[in-house]
Amino acid sequence: MVNRKWSAKRITVNLTSSEVKALKDYCSATGRPATDVIRELIRSLERSPKGLPEASHHE
């Protein structure tokens, strides 16, 4: 049995070629994998942006 601290959900993100280049360049410069960089960016988002209702947790 696998003991997981968190559950993961796989998503697909469509990026322009310039966005892919920017991500690859950043990852190369920092030595971090794209998954970690994207996850950190998502975590840095405001939880409830001004003017928007509280988001419900959908999975």
Helices and strands as residue ranges (DSSP letters): H 17-30, H 34-43
